[in-house]
Structures are given as structure tokens and as C-alpha cells.
Amino acid sequence: MKRTMVNEARNWDQEFNTEILLKGWIRTKRDSKGGFSFLEINDGSCFGNIQIVADKELENYESEILKLFPGSSVSIKGIIVESPGKGQNAEIQAKEIKVYGFCDVNTYPIQKQRLSPEKLREIAHIRPRTNTFGAVTRVRNELIKATHEFYQSKGFLNIHTPIITGNDCEGAGQMFQVTTLDMNRKLKENETVDYADDFFGKKTHLTVSGQLEAETYACALGNVYTFGPTFRAENSNTTRHLSEFWMVEPEMAFADIQDDMDLAEDYLKHLCSSVLNNCAEDMEFFQKRISKTIIEKLQNITENSFERISYTDAVKILVESNKKFEFKPEWGIDLQTEHERYLTEEKFKKPVIIIDYPKNIKAFYMKANDDEKTVAAMDVLVPEIGEIIGGSQREDDFDKLSKRIKEMEIDIDEYWWYLDLRKFGSVPHAGFGLGFERAVQFCTGMANIRDVIPFPRTPRNADF
């Protein structure tokens, strides 16, 4: 018999009294003095459980079913009947229950009491079995699906960019090195590392972004996007940073900063509407347990246009607010999270796109504006998170890009291929990067970014 998933069985709209096969893990069990037990099982396909009624007439009732505890895995054949209980259309009258694996109630880490997120990070291999992390995973999956749906529907081509690279896209230098050299060999006095003997013949790292490589395809095929892991060797323990995270990075040929802003706004609205439409049960859980305003917050994204202001105007608003910030806002410095949250949560009460940042605080590849002080960069800010998207129109002029690389004291020889794109049929083009975990954080209301990725990689933590 073909297995039926719990989400299908709970929403049963076919004829009742049909035989069915379910497989999953027991969430709760209650034994009745009348000689039967109520089991609730879940298989991860939805937030809710389905109730199983197990009668004492089952041949393994005494020997196995009474010994079942939450966490045990089972297979159940039974008859699907209309449920008298609230919250589900159907329940199962068990005809046969097979136990795959018992769970020791004395040592099982997940008991009735709620464990803190910090404690659950210590048992990352078990935490997916909790309601919270099951819901996070389903929302994350919906956002992955929605991302591909969005870009594919607009004719973007999905490309895979390198994970191992010799380039530092951001110029920050916070990169994990990749090498096959013997790290146990001590260098002799005055000896330097000879990377000619390394696997790639040069110094290489894990990528911080797929943007530069994506540009090569955008400048040949039009609109492309990459969705992959990125790495940052930043010794940060904030609730917003990870050492390994995922980025969604579209690149558009024949596009400017306005096109970039339009795409970013449409994309975020699509993500939020997809979650609201397809993860209703999980979102109700987040609203009840995590954030009382999470659904309203996502609806605010989908129903309102984003505010668009210049960096100069943003700084003026911050200075004139008379609000006491930890970091004083002034022109020429990067905005802090507290500044971003003031703009989105107090001033405009919706997402804000800030454009035209000072060139001295932005990357070398961003297109210079006519004032020669700012670049065509944009950041999308959302309430509670701050920056969720960063992008720009890319500099498409060979001479200007060459000059900028030299000004920033970057080795221009390392970017010969990137400059070639400006020599052979250069076009205006633009793109951005969305930190995927920040998007999951925003859509779930989870306070810590370590709780929206299956296995968080942070300083001193690579156990699982």
C-alpha cells in the first residue's frame, strides 16, 4: 500500500472508511482505562499531528504499544474516519501498528518542558524534532521554492558559481583559506609560504560571494541568479552573523539602479506572500509562540510600497530625530543596525531602500555617480532585521573601474578577467545579494540567526 503523508490525511476530503498507511514519529500518547490508547504522530509534512486510536485488540498492544513514548517511530495501517476532535478532519482507527524504533523516555532530550534555543543548539541533531525547528524548516523550504519560482518566472537562468576562489569580492579579507599544504611543517627562518606548491598553484579561499562570477554570465546571457553557500571568517557572535550562510544573488544585464530596486522589492514581496499563503499553520505557531505581530509584519510588506530615500536624506533624518543612538549618525560612515531599525520601525514603519552611498564605504565595483562622491548602491532595510539586501549598479566603464581598483590598492592583475567584461561589449548591469538566513529570520520572527539554518557555523562551533 502506498504511504499517505500526515498533511494529506489531516485534510482528508475523500470518502471516509478508506484504508490508509501512515509512517512517522509519536508526539504524544495517552492510555485510556477503557483498553485503548490515543497516539498523535507527525511525519514533518505539516505542523499538526494526526490522532491514531489503538485498541487493546491489536496483537502487540500489551507488548509494544503500551511501551511507546514520544520520539518512537511507527508505521500504522488503519481506517480513516471523521474526527470528532477540533483542528483536524480525520483520525485513524488502527488495524496494525509496526514499531520501527522505540525511544527511551529517560534519556530522550526532548521532553514536555520547553528547552531554550541555546540548549537546543547543543543538540542540533535532535532539534529538528521540536515544533519550532520543524516550522522553521518548512518556512525555509517554502522560501527556497519561492526564490526559484520568482526568478524562473522572470526568465532568469540559474547558474552555479565557484565555492573555491582566488578573488575577494568584498575586499574585506575575512576569508577562509583552502590549501593542501602541510600546516604542521614549521617554516624556516625568513622562509615564506610558496603557494606554487599548493593544489591550485596560488592562494585560494572559500567564497564570500558569487557576484563577480555571476556578472560574467549576465554579460553574455542576460539575467541570471546564483543561490549558494558563502563564507565569512569574521569573529562575530551577534544574532545576525554566521560564518557559513546562503546568498541569493541575481545579476541583470542592461539594467540600472532603478531596475535593481524594483527587482528587490518585488522579490521580497513574493517571498512574504508565498509564506503567508503556503505556511499558514506554521505562521500561526510563530504568531503564538515567537512574535505576536509576525503575520501583520509580512502583510505590511506585501501590501505597501517600500520607501526610497538617499543616504544623504537618511543621515539628515537620523540627525534631526534627536534620538540618542549608541553610534552617532554622520555623513560618510556606514549606517548601524540601530539606525536602520529607527528608519524602518519608527520613521517610516515599513521597508526602506537607501541609495547613493558614499563611495569610500562601498566596494570597488559599484558605479560612480556624477557627483564623484557617491556610488549607485542600494540597501534594502526591513523592520527588526535591518539590512536584508545589498546591491548596486556595477561600474561598466573600463577606465573608471581600473582607476577605482588602484585607488583601493587592490591587485589589479587579479581582476584582469573582470576588466575584460568592460572591454568586450560592456553593458550597464546591476544586481544584489540577499542574505537568505536573514530572510528566514524575518519571516519567522526568530531572534537568533543561528536558529534558522540547520547547522550553524560560528566561531568555535563546527561540531555537527
Secondary structure as the mmCIF struct_conf table of DSSP 4:
data_model
#
loop_
_struct_conf.conf_type_id
_struct_conf.id
_struct_conf.beg_label_comp_id
_struct_conf.beg_label_asym_id
_struct_conf.beg_label_seq_id
_struct_conf.end_label_comp_id
_struct_conf.end_label_asym_id
_struct_conf.end_label_seq_id
HELX_RH_AL_P HELX_RH_AL_P1 VAL A 6 ARG A 10
TURN_TY1_P TURN_TY1_P1 ASN A 11 ASN A 11
BEND BEND1 GLN A 14 GLN A 14
BEND BEND2 PHE A 16 ASN A 17
STRN STRN1 THR A 18 SER A 32
TURN_TY1_P TURN_TY1_P2 LYS A 33 GLY A 35
STRN STRN2 PHE A 36 ASN A 42
BEND BEND3 GLY A 44 GLY A 48
STRN STRN3 ILE A 50 ASP A 55
TURN_TY1_P TURN_TY1_P3 LYS A 56 GLU A 57
BEND BEND4 LEU A 58 LEU A 58
TURN_TY1_P TURN_TY1_P4 GLU A 59 GLU A 64
HELX_RH_3T_P HELX_RH_3T_P1 ILE A 65 LYS A 67
TURN_TY1_P TURN_TY1_P5 PRO A 70 GLY A 71
STRN STRN4 SER A 73 GLU A 82
BEND BEND5 GLY A 85 GLY A 85
TURN_TY1_P TURN_TY1_P6 LYS A 86 GLY A 87
BEND BEND6 ASN A 89 ASN A 89
STRN STRN5 ALA A 90 GLY A 101
TURN_TY1_P TURN_TY1_P7 VAL A 105 THR A 107
BEND BEND7 PRO A 109 PRO A 109
BEND BEND8 LYS A 112 GLN A 113
HELX_LH_PP_P HELX_LH_PP_P1 ARG A 114 SER A 116
HELX_RH_AL_P HELX_RH_AL_P2 PRO A 117 ARG A 121
TURN_TY1_P TURN_TY1_P8 GLU A 122 ILE A 126
HELX_RH_3T_P HELX_RH_3T_P2 ARG A 127 ARG A 129
BEND BEND9 THR A 130 THR A 130
HELX_RH_AL_P HELX_RH_AL_P3 ASN A 131 SER A 153
TURN_TY1_P TURN_TY1_P9 LYS A 154 GLY A 155
HELX_LH_PP_P HELX_LH_PP_P2 PHE A 156 PHE A 156
STRN STRN6 LEU A 157 ASN A 158
HELX_LH_PP_P HELX_LH_PP_P3 HIS A 160 PRO A 162
BEND BEND10 ILE A 163 ILE A 163
STRN STRN7 ILE A 164 THR A 165
BEND BEND11 GLY A 166 GLY A 166
BEND BEND12 CYS A 169 GLY A 171
STRN STRN8 GLN A 177 VAL A 178
BEND BEND13 LEU A 181 LEU A 181
TURN_TY1_P TURN_TY1_P10 MET A 183 ASN A 184
BEND BEND14 ARG A 185 ARG A 185
HELX_LH_PP_P HELX_LH_PP_P4 LYS A 186 LYS A 188
TURN_TY1_P TURN_TY1_P11 GLU A 189 ASN A 190
HELX_RH_3T_P HELX_RH_3T_P3 TYR A 195 ASP A 197
BEND BEND15 ASP A 198 ASP A 198
TURN_TY1_P TURN_TY1_P12 PHE A 199 PHE A 200
BEND BEND16 GLY A 201 LYS A 202
STRN STRN9 THR A 204 LEU A 206
BEND BEND17 VAL A 208 VAL A 208
BEND BEND18 GLY A 210 GLY A 210
HELX_RH_AL_P HELX_RH_AL_P4 GLN A 211 LEU A 221
BEND BEND19 GLY A 222 GLY A 222
STRN STRN10 VAL A 224 PHE A 231
BEND BEND20 THR A 238 THR A 238
TURN_TY1_P TURN_TY1_P13 THR A 239 ARG A 240
BEND BEND21 SER A 243 SER A 243
STRN STRN11 GLU A 244 ALA A 253
TURN_TY1_P TURN_TY1_P14 PHE A 254 PHE A 254
HELX_RH_AL_P HELX_RH_AL_P5 ILE A 257 ASN A 278
HELX_RH_AL_P HELX_RH_AL_P6 ALA A 280 ARG A 289
TURN_TY1_P TURN_TY1_P15 ILE A 290 ILE A 290
TURN_TY1_P TURN_TY1_P16 LYS A 292 THR A 293
HELX_RH_AL_P HELX_RH_AL_P7 ILE A 294 GLU A 303
BEND BEND22 ASN A 304 ASN A 304
HELX_LH_PP_P HELX_LH_PP_P5 SER A 305 PHE A 306
STRN STRN12 GLU A 307 SER A 310
HELX_RH_AL_P HELX_RH_AL_P8 TYR A 311 GLU A 320
TURN_TY1_P TURN_TY1_P17 SER A 321 SER A 321
BEND BEND23 GLU A 326 PHE A 327
TURN_TY1_P TURN_TY1_P18 TRP A 331 GLY A 332
BEND BEND24 ILE A 333 ILE A 333
HELX_LH_PP_P HELX_LH_PP_P6 ASP A 334 GLN A 336
HELX_RH_AL_P HELX_RH_AL_P9 THR A 337 ARG A 341
HELX_RH_PI_P HELX_RH_PI_P1 TYR A 342 LYS A 347
BEND BEND25 PHE A 348 LYS A 350
STRN STRN13 VAL A 352 PRO A 358
HELX_RH_3T_P HELX_RH_3T_P4 LYS A 359 ILE A 361
BEND BEND26 LYS A 362 LYS A 362
TURN_TY1_P TURN_TY1_P19 PHE A 364 TYR A 365
STRN STRN14 MET A 366 MET A 366
HELX_LH_PP_P HELX_LH_PP_P7 LYS A 367 LYS A 367
STRN STRN15 ALA A 368 ALA A 368
HELX_LH_PP_P HELX_LH_PP_P8 ASN A 369 ASN A 369
TURN_TY1_P TURN_TY1_P20 ASP A 370 ASP A 371
BEND BEND27 GLU A 372 LYS A 373
STRN STRN16 THR A 374 VAL A 382
TURN_TY1_P TURN_TY1_P21 PRO A 383 ILE A 385
STRN STRN17 GLY A 386 ARG A 394
HELX_LH_PP_P HELX_LH_PP_P9 GLU A 395 GLU A 395
HELX_RH_AL_P HELX_RH_AL_P10 PHE A 398 GLU A 407
TURN_TY1_P TURN_TY1_P22 MET A 408 GLU A 409
HELX_RH_3T_P HELX_RH_3T_P5 ILE A 412 TYR A 415
HELX_RH_AL_P HELX_RH_AL_P11 TRP A 416 LYS A 423
BEND BEND28 PHE A 424 GLY A 425
STRN STRN18 HIS A 429 GLY A 435
HELX_RH_AL_P HELX_RH_AL_P12 PHE A 436 THR A 444
BEND BEND29 ALA A 447 ALA A 447
HELX_RH_3T_P HELX_RH_3T_P6 ILE A 449 ASP A 451
BEND BEND30 VAL A 452 PHE A 455
STRN STRN19 THR A 458 THR A 458
TURN_TY1_P TURN_TY1_P23 PRO A 459 ARG A 460
STRN STRN20 ASN A 461 ASN A 461
#
